[in-house]
């Protein structure tokens, strides 16, 4: 029961994001708000569905619902804001929620197996956080590279304009500035 509900929530959210990829800012905000509201309702329903479980199974169920909620909200925010910071924050939030779920699943184990399970969960979170940070650094590096290429092209065009004289040179330099 848990898996189909989670998959339904994620599928609904994903379809909403595909539909708004070319929307206006007002439409994006409205879609973001609607997705957030729907996700809150889905989370509440999923948490109530967890009441049928007992003990750690209930805790795991709640963490799975929380993970689905966090993913939906994070993806909605990325779609709405579309910034590198939003992408990084989304990946960090999802990493935290995955870690909490993995830790909760470890509670069913004892002794060394539990210790290993917790260490694996922590290692997975550390890797996800590193990937989120690297993703931001890569996008910044790409932006810097685009700017460097553009600057180099401008320098080349200016040099070509130097071979011209008078009005032609002025027009050429104006075109380069644009």
BAKOL-978770 format. One line per field, with one value per residue (C-alpha): z, x, y. Coordinates in nm, 2 decimals. Layout:
N
z <- c(Z/...)
x <- c(X/...)
y <- c(Y/...)
//
This chain:
178
z <- c(0.00/0.08/-0.25/-0.48/-0.27/-0.28/-0.66/-0.72/-0.53/-0.72/-1.05/-1.00/-0.90/-1.19/-1.44/-1.30/-1.35/-1.71/-1.79/-1.65/-1.81/-2.03/-1.81/-1.71/-1.36/-1.24/-1.37/-1.21/-0.87/-0.90/-0.99/-0.71/-0.46/-0.58/-0.58/-0.23/-0.11/-0.28/-0.14/0.21/0.17/0.03/0.32/0.57/0.41/0.39/0.76/0.85/0.64/0.85/1.16/1.07/1.13/1.47/1.62/1.39/1.08/1.15/1.20/0.87/0.70/0.83/0.72/0.37/0.35/0.47/0.20/-0.07/0.06/0.07/-0.28/-0.42/-0.24/-0.34/-0.71/-0.71/-0.57/-0.83/-1.10/-0.96/-0.88/-1.14/-0.97/-0.89/-0.52/-0.53/-0.70/-0.44/-0.15/-0.30/-0.32/0.03/0.17/-0.02/0.12/0.47/0.43/0.27/0.56/0.82/0.64/0.62/0.99/1.09/0.89/1.09/1.41/1.32/1.36/1.66/1.76/1.49/1.21/1.33/1.36/1.01/0.88/1.04/0.91/0.56/0.59/0.70/0.41/0.16/0.30/0.29/-0.08/-0.16/0.01/-0.18/-0.51/-0.43/-0.36/-0.67/-0.89/-0.78/-0.84/-1.18/-1.29/-1.17/-1.36/-1.67/-1.63/-1.59/-1.89/-2.10/-1.98/-2.07/-2.41/-2.47/-2.36/-2.59/-2.88/-2.81/-2.81/-3.15/-3.30/-3.17/-3.32/-3.65/-3.62/-3.58/-3.95/-4.05/-4.06/-4.01/-4.00/-4.08/-3.77/-3.55/-3.68/-3.62/-3.26/-3.19/-3.32/-3.09/-2.79/-2.85)
x <- c(0.00/0.29/0.47/0.17/0.07/0.42/0.45/0.11/0.22/0.55/0.39/0.13/0.40/0.62/0.34/0.27/0.63/0.64/0.34/0.48/0.82/0.73/0.49/0.49/0.61/0.25/0.16/0.47/0.38/0.02/0.14/0.40/0.14/-0.11/0.16/0.26/-0.10/-0.16/0.16/0.06/-0.27/-0.11/0.14/-0.14/-0.33/-0.01/0.06/-0.29/-0.25/0.06/-0.16/-0.25/0.11/0.27/0.61/0.91/0.70/0.48/0.79/0.93/0.60/0.59/0.95/0.86/0.56/0.79/1.04/0.78/0.66/1.01/1.08/0.76/0.81/1.18/1.11/0.83/1.06/1.33/1.07/0.94/1.27/1.49/1.81/2.13/2.07/1.72/1.86/2.13/1.88/1.65/1.92/2.03/1.67/1.62/1.95/1.84/1.50/1.67/1.91/1.62/1.44/1.75/1.83/1.47/1.50/1.82/1.62/1.49/1.85/2.07/2.43/2.70/2.44/2.27/2.59/2.69/2.35/2.37/2.72/2.60/2.31/2.55/2.79/2.50/2.40/2.76/2.78/2.45/2.55/2.89/2.71/2.47/2.77/2.96/2.65/2.65/3.03/3.00/2.72/2.92/3.22/3.01/2.88/3.23/3.34/3.06/3.15/3.52/3.43/3.21/3.48/3.73/3.49/3.44/3.81/3.84/3.56/3.72/4.05/3.87/3.72/4.06/4.13/3.85/3.83/3.58/3.21/3.26/3.48/3.22/2.94/3.16/3.24/2.88/2.78/3.04/2.91/2.56)
y <- c(0.00/0.24/0.21/0.27/0.58/0.72/0.65/0.82/1.13/1.15/1.09/1.36/1.61/1.51/1.56/1.91/2.01/1.90/2.11/2.43/2.42/2.72/2.90/3.27/3.37/3.41/3.06/2.92/3.07/2.94/2.59/2.60/2.70/2.43/2.16/2.26/2.25/1.91/1.77/1.88/1.70/1.39/1.39/1.42/1.13/0.92/0.98/0.87/0.56/0.48/0.46/0.10/0.00/-0.06/0.01/0.08/-0.01/0.29/0.51/0.39/0.45/0.81/0.88/0.74/0.98/1.26/1.18/1.19/1.52/1.67/1.55/1.70/2.03/2.05/1.97/2.23/2.49/2.41/2.44/2.77/2.94/2.76/2.87/2.68/2.76/2.61/2.30/2.27/2.32/2.07/1.81/1.88/1.85/1.53/1.39/1.48/1.31/1.00/0.99/1.01/0.72/0.51/0.57/0.47/0.15/0.07/0.07/-0.28/-0.41/-0.47/-0.46/-0.43/-0.47/-0.16/0.03/-0.06/0.03/0.38/0.43/0.33/0.58/0.85/0.77/0.79/1.13/1.26/1.15/1.31/1.64/1.64/1.58/1.87/2.10/1.97/2.03/2.40/2.43/2.27/2.50/2.80/2.67/2.64/2.99/3.12/2.93/3.08/3.43/3.37/3.24/3.54/3.78/3.60/3.63/4.00/4.05/3.88/4.09/4.41/4.31/4.25/4.60/4.75/4.67/4.89/5.27/5.55/5.48/5.11/5.08/5.26/5.03/4.72/4.83/4.91/4.56/4.40/4.59/4.45)
//
